[in-house]
C-alpha cells in the first residue's frame, strides 16, 4: 500500500513540476527543486488532495515542504478512514 502511495505521489510531483526523469525521491524538497514555487505548491497540494481523496488542514499546507512530509501526511489521512 505504501509503495503505491509513494509511486502515485512521485507521478504527481513529475506532472506538476514538469520533470521528465526519475529524480523525484523522498529527499525532494522546496530547497532542492527549482520549480517548487508558491503557485506550484498549491497545484501540488490540489492534485494530491484529488488523487487521494483527502483534505489537508489550511495550517499544515505551508509545512508540507518535502516529499517525505507530504508522504507522511497522506499516510496519516489515508489511515483515518
C-alpha positions as CSV (number, residue, x, y, z in Angstrom):
1,X,0.0,0.0,0.0
2,X,2.7,2.5,1.0
3,X,4.7,1.8,-2.2
4,X,1.6,2.6,-4.3
5,X,1.1,5.9,-2.4
6,X,4.8,6.7,-2.9
7,X,4.6,5.9,-6.6
8,X,1.4,8.0,-7.1
9,X,3.0,10.9,-5.2
10,X,6.1,10.8,-7.4
11,X,3.9,10.8,-10.5
12,X,2.0,13.9,-9.2
13,X,5.4,15.6,-8.5
14,X,6.6,14.8,-12.0
15,X,3.4,16.2,-13.6
16,X,3.2,19.4,-11.5
17,X,6.9,20.2,-11.8
18,X,7.3,19.1,-15.4
19,X,10.2,16.7,-14.6
20,X,10.9,14.0,-17.2
21,X,13.5,11.9,-15.4
22,X,13.2,9.8,-12.2
23,X,14.8,12.4,-10.0
24,X,11.9,12.7,-7.5
25,X,12.5,10.9,-4.2
26,X,11.8,11.3,-0.5
27,X,14.6,13.9,-0.2
28,X,12.9,16.1,-2.8
29,X,12.0,19.5,-1.2
30,X,11.4,23.1,-1.9
31,X,15.1,23.7,-1.1
32,X,16.4,21.4,-3.9
33,X,13.6,21.6,-6.6
34,X,13.9,24.8,-8.6
35,X,10.3,24.8,-9.9
36,X,8.8,24.4,-6.4
37,X,7.4,27.9,-6.0
38,X,4.2,29.1,-4.3
39,X,2.0,28.5,-7.3
40,X,3.3,25.0,-8.0
41,X,3.0,24.3,-4.3
42,X,-0.7,25.0,-4.4
43,X,-1.1,23.0,-7.6
44,X,0.8,20.1,-6.0
45,X,-1.5,20.1,-2.9
46,X,-4.7,20.3,-5.0
47,X,-3.5,17.3,-7.2
48,X,-2.6,15.3,-4.1
49,X,-6.0,16.0,-2.4
50,X,-7.8,15.0,-5.5
51,X,-5.8,11.8,-6.1
52,X,-6.1,10.5,-2.5
53,X,-9.5,12.0,-1.7
54,X,-8.1,13.8,1.3
55,X,-8.2,17.4,2.6
56,X,-5.1,19.0,4.3
57,X,-5.7,21.5,7.0
58,X,-5.0,25.0,6.0
59,X,-2.5,25.5,8.7
60,X,-0.4,22.5,7.6
61,X,-0.2,23.2,3.9
62,X,2.8,25.6,4.3
63,X,4.7,23.0,6.3
64,X,4.4,20.4,3.6
65,X,7.7,21.4,2.0
66,X,9.2,18.0,1.1
67,X,8.1,14.7,-0.5
68,X,8.7,12.9,2.8
69,X,6.5,15.3,4.8
70,X,3.7,15.1,2.2
71,X,4.0,11.3,2.1
72,X,3.7,11.1,5.9
73,X,0.6,13.3,5.9
74,X,-1.0,11.3,3.1
75,X,-0.5,8.1,5.1
76,X,-1.9,9.8,8.2
77,X,-5.1,10.9,6.4
78,X,-5.4,7.6,4.5
79,X,-5.4,5.7,7.8
80,X,-8.1,7.9,9.3
81,X,-10.9,6.2,7.4
